[in-house]
Amino acid sequence: MFDYFEVKKFVFLVFRTICPVKDTLILKPPKKSPLLLRMAVLMFAMVCSVSICSICVKQLNTHTKARFLRVQIADYPERSISLTKVPREHYPRPKTFSRAECFNNPVRFFAIVSMQRSGSGWFESLLNSHVNVSSNGEVFSVLDRRKNITSIVQTLDRIYNLDWLSSASKNHCSAAVGFKWMLNQGLMQHHEEIADYFNQRGVSTIFIFRRNLLCRIVSVLANSYDRYAKMLNGTHKSHVHSLEEANALSKYKPVINSTSLISDLEGMEATISKALEYFGNTRHIIVYYEDLINNRTRLKDVQEFLNLPQMELRSRQVKIHTGQLSDYIKNWDDVKVTLNGTAYEHLLHADY
């Protein structure tokens, strides 16, 4: 008998002899190169990514420019008063004194939100000239009062309970009580909790900013210089009450860093935009320093916003810088070259 496996082996060897492998015709579909396929997929993904990113950037730039533009030129008293037309009325019961015959007089709560050297000190002095307003200054300039949200809330409670004593306090018969809060004094870091507090307690927000941020830079640098130079007989004053003092301080002409000027202006605009975004859901009004200078009826809008009886508001403070902006910048030519042809060119043509 023949062994099966031996026969199979013999047949296979005969087949290989008659039909070598190299001459065998094998029909197979052509293989696609995996490298080419991967390259094609990668190129397609890159094209899609670039297209999507370009669309997003355009939308972001449009949105950002619109927000900055709103900060620079907005003047909309109707839209600036949000949520409710009439401020909420309160009847505080202070622990430190008795309101006596004014016990039943309602009180409105407010906060002046601003940046240093934006006219907020002058604006607050105007408000405090009202017989029924108590605005207590920069309460949170003291670090311990803003070290955490707990200390901030405790301080706010004291203010709005009329237990905060200051030279501006008219506690017994105050119709409106508040203070001045700078954006760099814990306000932005705890904006969510503070906005909730304002809404829960019915605190009205008064934003005051400068339209011309270049003027603000001049004022910041001049004030910073005097903090150390003490040009008024060895005394530093952020605000003055006589023309003589104003003229003495205005003699200093700061040098503005023209290299970082554009980014500095953009940074200030971004900060203002964030503040308006963070506290846009509170009852608020937006006021610009330049508008108060050129149109004193804007003060009537503020009094109406706080539901106060109308009064002629006055301040003893005297402007330090007046006239041409170019007179107060030592390297004016550098600043002019930097801003010409940019979105900030209009700042060059504004006077104090």
Disulfide bonds with the S-S distance in Angstrom:
Cys102-Cys173 1.50
